[in-house]
């Protein structure tokens, strides 16, 4: 486990021990989770658009499937 993963785990444990979060904190955490997912989706789709036919075949996608997925907005799953 990397140092960053250990630090994140420690931060999560600290949050969980303190009991339920105040409403504003819950909203902030929820917002952060959504933005993180959107960011990951954006990066993944951008990378997907640059994969070769051979790599796409390895993951079971056609070039058409990859092109269609790569053009979706980041907020769509």
C-alpha positions in Angstrom: 0.0 0.0 0.0 1.4 3.4 -1.0 2.0 6.2 1.5 -0.8 8.2 -0.2 -3.3 5.3 0.2 -2.3 4.9 3.9 -2.9 8.7 4.4 -6.3 8.6 2.7 -7.3 5.6 4.8 -6.2 7.4 7.9 -8.3 10.4 6.9 -11.4 8.3 6.3 -11.0 6.5 9.6 -10.8 9.9 11.4 -14.0 11.0 9.7 -15.8 7.8 10.6 -14.8 7.8 14.3 -16.1 11.3 14.8 -19.8 10.3 14.3 -22.2 11.7 11.7 -21.1 14.7 9.8 -23.0 18.0 10.0 -25.3 18.6 7.0 -23.0 21.2 5.4 -20.1 18.7 5.6 -22.3 15.9 4.1 -23.2 18.2 1.2 -19.6 19.1 0.7 -18.4 15.5 0.7 -21.2 14.5 -1.7 -20.2 17.3 -4.0 -16.5 16.3 -3.9 -17.5 12.7 -4.7 -19.5 13.8 -7.7 -16.8 16.1 -9.0 -14.2 13.3 -8.5 -16.3 10.8 -10.5 -16.8 13.4 -13.3 -13.1 14.1 -13.4 -12.3 10.4 -13.7 -14.9 9.9 -16.4 -13.5 12.8 -18.4 -9.9 11.5 -18.2 -10.9 7.9 -19.0 -12.9 8.9 -22.0 -10.2 11.2 -23.3 -7.7 8.3 -23.0 -10.2 5.9 -24.6 -10.3 8.2 -27.7 -6.5 7.7 -28.2 -6.3 3.9 -27.9 -5.2 1.9 -30.9 -7.5 -0.7 -32.6 -5.4 -3.4 -31.1 -5.8 -2.0 -27.5 -9.5 -1.6 -28.0 -9.8 -5.1 -29.2 -8.0 -6.3 -26.1 -10.7 -4.7 -23.9 -13.5 -5.9 -26.1 -14.5 -2.6 -27.8 -14.9 -1.7 -31.4 -13.6 1.6 -32.7 -17.2 2.7 -33.2 -18.0 1.9 -29.5 -15.0 3.7 -28.3 -15.7 6.8 -30.5 -19.3 6.9 -29.2 -18.2 6.6 -25.6 -15.5 9.2 -26.0 -17.9 11.8 -27.3 -20.3 11.5 -24.4 -20.3 14.3 -21.9 -18.5 13.6 -18.6 -21.7 13.8 -16.5 -23.3 10.9 -18.4 -22.5 7.4 -17.1 
